[in-house]
């Protein structure tokens, strides 16, 4: 099964200097409040909560809370201690579950309290994936920083354009010179940065870009993390169409 990015929403706030940052459960509530209502959509069957820094206001089982808020029937887990790579790992897990038939509608929430780990804003992103519409998740990978330029060059499609979405500290100068556009993610976030830009603009990117690559670099390890999304509706022939028919009509 090809997982597709069905919906993505973000929440961003800057806590007042004299106020504590929001708890992870509060960020989850605010993300769910922004998510579009879809009565006919299947409930999540895999729920992942990702964070780089622990909840600043105590230890809570926020992954279970997210599961409860979205139907309560999903496998759920939390993923931490992976810095900016956490969301990429969570997508890799979701993709593995989907490929083995153990899920078809995963949900990933990435939350980040402000004032720590290079993030001045408190933010969160909620990604809902399934097999219906949206960019398809083609690959996730880890790449040494020294090899990022080579990895990006390999993603330039034969037809259409590549969009590179780069997190803070990622060098845009290594981007391919041909058929490539570059967007910089917000600098007030760390592990949510590239995903915030995806949540804002994914719909406008569909049809304009054959491939979208999100890249975040962990400066402590010198590791680049890549998530590659492809516009499957533009790449795949219409239902009932075959390569032979396409050749006849081409």
DANOR-V577533 format. One record per backbone hydrogen bond with DSSP energy under -0.5 kcal/mol. CO is the residue of the C=O (numbers start at 1). NH is the residue of the N-H. Records with the same first field share a line. If there is no record, write none. Layout:
# DANOR-V577533
CO->NH, NH
This chain:
# DANOR-V577533
1->3
3->137
4->6, 130
7->128
9->126
11->124
13->15, 122
16->19
23->27
24->28
25->29
26->30
27->31
28->32
29->33
30->34
31->34, 35
38->41
45->75
46->107
47->77
48->109
49->79
50->111
55->58
58->60
60->62
61->65
62->66
63->67
64->68
65->69
66->70
67->70, 72
68->71
70->44
75->47
77->49
79->51
82->85
83->86
85->89
86->90
87->91
88->92
89->93
90->94
91->95
92->96
93->97
94->98
95->99
96->100
97->102, 103
98->101
105->45, 46
106->129
107->48
108->127
109->50, 111
110->125
111->52
112->123
113->116
116->119
118->120
119->115, 116
122->13
123->112
124->11
125->110, 127
126->9
127->108, 129
128->6, 7
130->4
135->5
136->138, 230
139->228
141->226
143->224
144->147
145->148
147->151
148->152
149->153
150->154
151->155
152->155, 156
153->156
161->210, 211
162->164, 181
163->165, 213
164->166, 183
165->215
166->185
167->170
169->171
170->172
171->174
172->175
179->162
181->164
183->166
186->189
188->120, 121
190->193
192->196
193->186, 197
194->198
195->199
196->200
197->201
198->202
201->205
202->206
205->208, 209
210->231
211->163
212->214, 229
213->165
214->227
215->167
216->225
217->219
218->221, 222, 223
222->145
223->218
224->143
225->216
226->141
227->214, 229
228->138, 139
229->212
230->136, 232
231->234, 235
232->236
238->241
242->246
243->247
244->248
245->249
246->250
